[in-house]
Amino acid sequence: MQINEIQDELIEDFSLFDEWESKYEYIIDMGKQLAPLNEAYKTEENIIKGCQSRVWLHAYIEDDVLKFEADSDAIIVKGLVSMLVKVLSGHKPEEIAQADLYFMERIGLHQHLAQTRSNGLASMVKQMKTYGLAYQSINQ
């Protein structure tokens, strides 16, 4: 499935909820479904800078695609990073680096997240795209 198809699927999932409280619960549920990150990857070098909570992001190449694993010590943030992992993991580095992540705006995340969480989300996106650029140059 392509990045935009996954984004469209997420947008459709969120359209099922009328209230933001329900959307927050859905984000939390997504975080609970995120596979636990191996403790070996919960290192200082894997912490995303710019997040108020601690967020760990581990990236690696497997079968020519970039994969992400993540975790957070905050339940909402874990849900947010799980959405990014769902959308971006398993794609070619250049696709990740160039992805237009429109789903966050379409589901209204920026309007409903506190400024610090919104900034943290932007830091997560930036780090994942940076990995895309880095692995793209390694693979060439």
Secondary structure per residue as TSV (DSSP state, phi and psi in degrees):
chain	resnum	aa	ss	phi	psi
A	1	M	-	360.0	136.2
A	2	Q	-	-76.9	160.1
A	3	I	H	-55.5	-46.6
A	4	N	H	-66.1	-33.8
A	5	E	H	-65.3	-40.0
A	6	I	H	-67.2	-41.2
A	7	Q	H	-60.8	-44.8
A	8	D	H	-62.6	-37.1
A	9	E	H	-64.0	-43.1
A	10	L	H	-62.6	-43.4
A	11	I	H	-59.5	-43.6
A	12	E	H	-63.8	-42.9
A	13	D	H	-58.4	-45.3
A	14	F	H	-70.5	-24.3
A	15	S	H	-69.5	-14.5
A	16	L	T	-72.9	-17.2
A	17	F	-	-104.4	132.4
A	18	D	-	-87.6	-37.7
A	19	E	S	-99.3	147.2
A	20	W	H	-69.0	-26.7
A	21	E	H	-60.2	-41.3
A	22	S	H	-66.9	-36.9
A	23	K	H	-66.6	-39.8
A	24	Y	H	-61.5	-42.4
A	25	E	H	-61.2	-38.7
A	26	Y	H	-65.3	-41.4
A	27	I	H	-61.6	-44.0
A	28	I	H	-61.4	-43.2
A	29	D	H	-61.0	-39.7
A	30	M	H	-62.9	-39.5
A	31	G	H	-63.4	-39.0
A	32	K	H	-66.4	-27.3
A	33	Q	H	-84.2	-11.9
A	34	L	S	-66.1	129.4
A	35	A	-	-59.1	138.6
A	36	P	-	-61.8	140.8
A	37	L	-	-81.9	132.3
A	38	N	-	-54.6	133.0
A	39	E	G	-55.8	-27.9
A	40	A	G	-62.8	-23.2
A	41	Y	G	-95.8	-3.0
A	42	K	-	-85.7	67.0
A	43	T	S	-112.5	165.8
A	44	E	G	-59.1	-38.8
A	45	E	G	-69.9	-19.7
A	46	N	G	-95.2	-0.5
A	47	I	B	-77.2	134.8
A	48	I	-	-81.2	121.5
A	49	K	T	-74.7	141.6
A	50	G	T	100.8	-1.0
A	51	C	-	-101.9	137.2
A	52	Q	S	-68.2	-40.9
A	53	S	S	-85.8	167.8
A	54	R	-	-86.0	127.3
A	55	V	E	-130.2	124.3
A	56	W	E	-105.8	137.8
A	57	L	E	-132.9	121.4
A	58	H	E	-112.8	129.2
A	59	A	E	-123.6	144.0
A	60	Y	E	-156.9	157.3
A	61	I	E	-96.5	134.8
A	62	E	E	-145.3	123.6
A	63	D	T	53.8	44.3
A	64	D	T	67.0	11.3
A	65	V	E	-120.4	152.4
A	66	L	E	-90.2	128.2
A	67	K	E	-117.3	146.9
A	68	F	E	-122.7	143.6
A	69	E	E	-130.2	143.0
A	70	A	E	-149.6	166.0
A	71	D	E	-160.0	162.8
A	72	S	E	-148.6	156.3
A	73	D	S	-89.8	1.5
A	74	A	S	-117.6	129.1
A	75	I	H	-63.0	-42.3
A	76	I	H	-66.3	-44.2
A	77	V	H	-63.9	-37.5
A	78	K	H	-61.1	-38.9
A	79	G	H	-65.6	-40.3
A	80	L	H	-64.5	-46.5
A	81	V	H	-67.8	-30.7
A	82	S	H	-64.8	-34.8
A	83	M	H	-64.9	-42.8
A	84	L	H	-64.6	-40.7
A	85	V	H	-61.5	-44.1
A	86	K	H	-60.2	-42.2
A	87	V	H	-75.3	-42.1
A	88	L	H	-100.4	-28.9
A	89	S	T	-67.3	138.4
A	90	G	T	91.2	17.9
A	91	H	B	-119.2	164.6
A	92	K	-	-66.6	144.7
A	93	P	H	-52.3	-40.8
A	94	E	H	-66.5	-33.4
A	95	E	H	-66.0	-40.4
A	96	I	H	-67.0	-45.4
A	97	A	H	-61.2	-34.3
A	98	Q	H	-99.6	0.4
A	99	A	-	-62.2	136.5
A	100	D	-	-96.8	103.8
A	101	L	-	-88.0	83.7
A	102	Y	-	-87.4	-13.4
A	103	F	H	-62.8	-33.0
A	104	M	H	-64.0	-41.9
A	105	E	H	-69.3	-43.2
A	106	R	H	-66.4	-31.7
A	107	I	T	-89.8	-4.2
A	108	G	T	86.8	21.3
A	109	L	H	-59.9	-45.3
A	110	H	H	-63.2	-32.8
A	111	Q	H	-75.7	-24.6
A	112	H	H	-109.5	-3.6
A	113	L	S	-96.6	147.4
A	114	A	-	-62.1	154.7
A	115	Q	H	-55.2	-40.8
A	116	T	H	-65.5	-38.0
A	117	R	H	-70.3	-38.7
A	118	S	H	-62.6	-42.5
A	119	N	H	-64.4	-40.3
A	120	G	H	-63.6	-40.0
A	121	L	H	-62.4	-42.8
A	122	A	H	-62.3	-37.3
A	123	S	H	-66.3	-38.0
A	124	M	H	-63.0	-46.5
A	125	V	H	-60.4	-46.7
A	126	K	H	-59.1	-43.9
A	127	Q	H	-65.4	-40.9
A	128	M	H	-66.9	-40.3
A	129	K	H	-68.1	-34.8
A	130	T	H	-62.8	-42.3
A	131	Y	H	-60.5	-41.0
A	132	G	H	-57.6	-45.6
A	133	L	H	-65.0	-44.3
A	134	A	H	-63.0	-47.5
A	135	Y	H	-71.9	-27.3
A	136	Q	H	-64.3	-43.2
A	137	S	H	-70.9	-30.2
A	138	I	H	-68.6	-39.8
A	139	N	H	-76.1	-9.4
A	140	Q	-	-88.7	360.0
